[in-house]
Each structure stands twice: as C-alpha cells, then as structure tokens.
C-alpha cells in the first residue's frame, strides 16, 4: 500500500525518473497519453454538463456512439477541428485570447 510521505518534490524530476527526460520517446508517449486523458475528461464533463448522451452527441457530429466513448476514454486526442465541432455541438463557445506576455515592457 502506497501512502503519501508529504515530501515536496520537483515534479519534473519525478517525471524524468519515471518516464525519461523531456525529448525522449518514453516521455513523449507519457505526455501524449496525459493530454489524451485530460482532453477526454474535459469533453466528458462538457457533454454531461450540457445534458447530452454519447449517442446524441455522436448524431450531432455525424459520428458513432462508440467513437464518442473511445474519445471519452482517452484512446486518442481529437484534432483541433473536431474538438471545436464537438464543443459547438454541445453549445459551448470557444474564445481564443492571447495572454499578455510576461516579457512585455
């Protein structure tokens, strides 16, 4: 059984030790999987917030329920175009806003 020892750690060092340094194939695979999982959770939450079933969403974007299920289980990350299409089908508005640069003078 693993318990938290409450030690503060450098997260990059933890990832380096477990998945390899940034730029290695192992680290790239981990990061890709992490983005897929995160995106899947955001989309699943957005769909549920909109009160839409997987089947309804699939119909709205001309897809299948199994495709939506696979997407929500993080099996792949949607393209930007598909992500915008899904969010629009759920009634969300996507606004892109540039953050001010911390290097601006």
DAHU-V708584 format. One record per backbone hydrogen bond with DSSP energy under -0.5 kcal/mol. CO is the residue of the C=O (numbers start at 1). NH is the residue of the N-H. E is the energy in kcal/mol with one decimal. If there is no record, write none. Layout:
# DAHU-V708584
co,nh,e
CO,NH,E
CO,NH,E
This chain:
# DAHU-V708584
co,nh,e
9,11,-0.8
10,14,-1.9
11,15,-2.5
12,16,-2.7
13,17,-2.3
14,18,-2.0
15,19,-3.4
15,20,-0.6
16,20,-1.6
21,24,-2.2
24,28,-2.5
25,29,-2.3
26,30,-2.2
27,31,-2.7
28,32,-2.4
29,33,-2.5
30,34,-2.5
31,35,-2.5
32,36,-2.2
33,37,-2.4
34,38,-2.7
35,39,-2.8
36,40,-2.4
37,41,-2.2
38,42,-2.2
39,43,-2.5
40,44,-2.4
41,45,-2.5
42,46,-2.4
43,47,-2.6
44,48,-2.4
45,49,-2.7
46,50,-1.8
47,52,-2.1
48,51,-1.1
53,57,-2.4
54,58,-2.6
55,59,-2.1
56,60,-2.1
57,61,-1.6
58,63,-3.3
59,62,-1.1
64,68,-1.8
65,69,-2.6
66,70,-2.6
67,71,-2.2
68,72,-2.7
69,73,-1.2
70,75,-2.3
71,74,-1.5
79,83,-2.6
80,84,-2.4
81,85,-2.1
82,86,-2.7
83,87,-2.5
84,88,-2.4
85,89,-2.2
86,90,-1.3
87,92,-2.9
88,91,-1.5
92,94,-0.5
93,95,-0.6
95,97,-0.5
101,104,-1.4
